[in-house]
């Protein structure tokens, strides 16, 4: 579904990503693991057109999408949940969902009823302003809002950052349900235990380069992977 081929990305004159390549097959949860500053967020922003690569190609469903504007990628079936959530603080939970609503390509579609079923804690808060939610509640709302665009593929950036262990466990269950619903996910994370427990395949990024890749079982038992990820 997604092919990233040899991308190089810069912030101004700073070279951040070096020849990054990765693939995500339909129906998989693929993780991108690494410490803070390793290049995870830049990789996701490069894919989503927020900080396009200077070199290399990105393909989605066999179409070259390199540098395409984010709103056009949403129309093509991509959803994005940034690490800083970016919810509308002055809008209610309900309004945050409604403003993102978009018809899918057909078949089963995400609507408010379905996202409230997935995140039942949000339902009693539907009239509360987004800025008054806790960090964990805002994370749930950010994912729910992305689902309202009816994506085929979701980029999740650091979803567990700042969450209490009980919320991390609840989030893990929700992401499993997304996979069961047929979504494909690229998950960028530092939390190796959480991430490898969910994923089918993984990439390890360090200093802007992919250092290792493999099935989850291979990564779990790799001491060098543990060193790079700081565990």
URUR-V568204 format. One record per run of one state. SS is the DSSP state (~ for helix, > for strand, _ for the rest). FROM is the first residue (numbers start at 0). TO is the last residue. If there is no record, write none. Layout:
ss->SS from->FROM to->TO
ss->SS from->FROM to->TO
//
This chain:
ss->_ from->0 to->0
ss->> from->1 to->10
ss->_ from->11 to->12
ss->> from->13 to->23
ss->_ from->24 to->27
ss->> from->28 to->32
ss->_ from->33 to->38
ss->~ from->39 to->46
ss->_ from->47 to->53
ss->> from->54 to->59
ss->_ from->60 to->61
ss->> from->62 to->63
ss->_ from->64 to->68
ss->~ from->69 to->74
ss->_ from->75 to->76
ss->> from->77 to->80
ss->_ from->81 to->90
ss->> from->91 to->91
ss->~ from->92 to->99
ss->_ from->100 to->110
ss->~ from->111 to->117
ss->_ from->118 to->118
ss->~ from->119 to->122
ss->_ from->123 to->127
ss->> from->128 to->128
ss->~ from->129 to->131
ss->_ from->132 to->133
ss->~ from->134 to->146
ss->_ from->147 to->151
ss->> from->152 to->156
ss->_ from->157 to->163
ss->~ from->164 to->179
ss->_ from->180 to->182
ss->> from->183 to->188
ss->_ from->189 to->190
ss->~ from->191 to->197
ss->_ from->198 to->199
ss->> from->200 to->205
ss->_ from->206 to->207
ss->> from->208 to->214
ss->~ from->215 to->219
ss->_ from->220 to->221
ss->~ from->222 to->228
ss->_ from->229 to->230
//
